[in-house]
Amino acid sequence: MKTIPATLTTFLLLTTTALAADFQPVTCEGSYPHHLQGVCTNDKDSIFWSFTTKLVKTDRTGKVVRQVDVANHHGDLCFHNGRVYVALNLGKFNDPKGNADSWVYVYDAGDLSCVAKHKTPEVFHGAGGIAFHDGKFLVVGGLPDDVKENYAYEYDGDFKFVKKHVLPSGHTHLGIQTSTFGDGHWWFGCYGRPKSDTAPSTPPILLKADASLKKVERFEFDCSLGIVPVGDGKFLVARGGSTKDKGHTGRLVLAVPYKQSGLKLVEGR
């Protein structure tokens, strides 16, 4: 078995450390008609933000480089090989009868032009999130109220369906919103349930799964608007805001793995 030369090992370590240093807490320039659904980076100099009906590209400081109008409802997204992949549903979310219309749209990471569209009918309750790792895409999405497990749908690099993974997660409100792979694990961000006349509110949930998706841990931590690994064991997690007159905003704050809550914030809230 070949070994990695010491010089290459040092280079990879320095590159990973530099990546974490490059991507710092940041606020996306501007405000948008609908709320933030997910974020990803190109591992170098750009951040991509999905604001439901707007796809936005910024530099590391949050300055907008490019934005395009997109179909409602564009969800979470991921970067791979010069392209941005976005999960979206053009039908109903969380419908027990599966009246979703699930897709993955593919955009050129340079100018955000749409270069491909892949139908993903296997995502029964509506595609809302996507991640890439080890040659495969995982698409996640909605969930009816009475289902006590989540699902991750695996596709190969050409978007041929491979497998439906059952996640022993317990119920999460409206399923899974965001996903990524980092620090040796899959991470899934889920909404909390707002207070209603018949039930109290519940906190947002973070699911952490091993690489095989067999073991799933459940924490109270909010990654429901986006989670991005940035190397050196660090993550950026998204936070959103809104004002009645100006619309919705997004920002990223730094987090690190933490045994009690899955992740914990380094600074900010």
Residue, then its C-alpha position, 0 to 999 in steps of 0.5 A: m500500500k502506498t503511503i502519502p509523502a510527508t510533504l503532501t501530508t503537511f500541504l493537506l493539513l495546512t490547506t485544511t487549516a487555511l480553509a477553516a481560517d478563510f471562511q469566518p462568520v459572515t452576513c449575506e449582503g441584502s435582503y430577500p422575499h423569502h427565508l434562507q433554506g441552505v448554504c454551501t461553499n466552493d471550498k475556496d472563495s465563494i458562498f452560495w445561499s438559497f433564499t427559496t426564490k433567489l439563488v445568491k453567490t457571495d464572496r467570503t465577506g458576504k458581498v453579492v457577486r451574482q444572484v438569480d431568480v429561481a422556482n419556488h421552492h428551492g431548498d438546501l444546496c451543495f457544491h461539487n466539481g464546479r457546480v451547485y446542486v439544489a434540492l427543490n419541490l414543485g408540489k406538496f411537502n409532507d403529504p402522506k399520499g406523496n403528492a410532491d414533485s421533487w427535483v435537483y436543479v444544477y447550476d454553474a458555480g460561476d454565473l449561476s446559469c442552470v445547466a441540468k435538471h434531475k427528477t427525483p420522484e423517489v423523494f416521496h414527501g418533497a425534496g428539500g436538502i442535498a449533500f455530496h460525499d464519496g461519489k454519492f448524493l443524498v437527498v432529504g426532505g419532508l415528513p408527515d406528522d405521524v411518521k417516526e423516522n426520516y429518509a435519505y435517498e441516495y443517488d450516484g453521480d449521474f442521479k440514478f437512484v441507488k437506495k432509500h436509507v431509513l434513519p432511526s431518528g424519531h419524528t422531526h417537524l417537517g422532516i429534514q431541511t439541511s444536510t452535509f458531510g463533515d468531520g466523518h459524519w452526516w449532519f441533518g438540520c431539522y425545524g422545531r415545532p412552533k407553539s400551537d393551540t393544541a401543543p407546546s413548541t419544540p426546539p430545532i433538532l440536529l441529527k448526526a449519523d455515521a458514514s453508513l447512516k446506520k447510527v443516528e444521534r439526536f440533539e437539540f441544536d439549530c442547523s435548520l437553515g444551513i450547515v457547512p463544514v469548513g475544515d479543521g473540525k469546524f462548521l458554519v451554521a446559518r441564522g436568519g432574520s426578517t423585517k416586515d418592510k425589508g424582507h429576509t436576511g442570512r448570516l453564518v456563525l462558527a460552530v464546533p463538535y460538542k458531545q452534549s449538543g452535537l455542535k456548539l457555537v464558538e461565537g454569535r447566536 
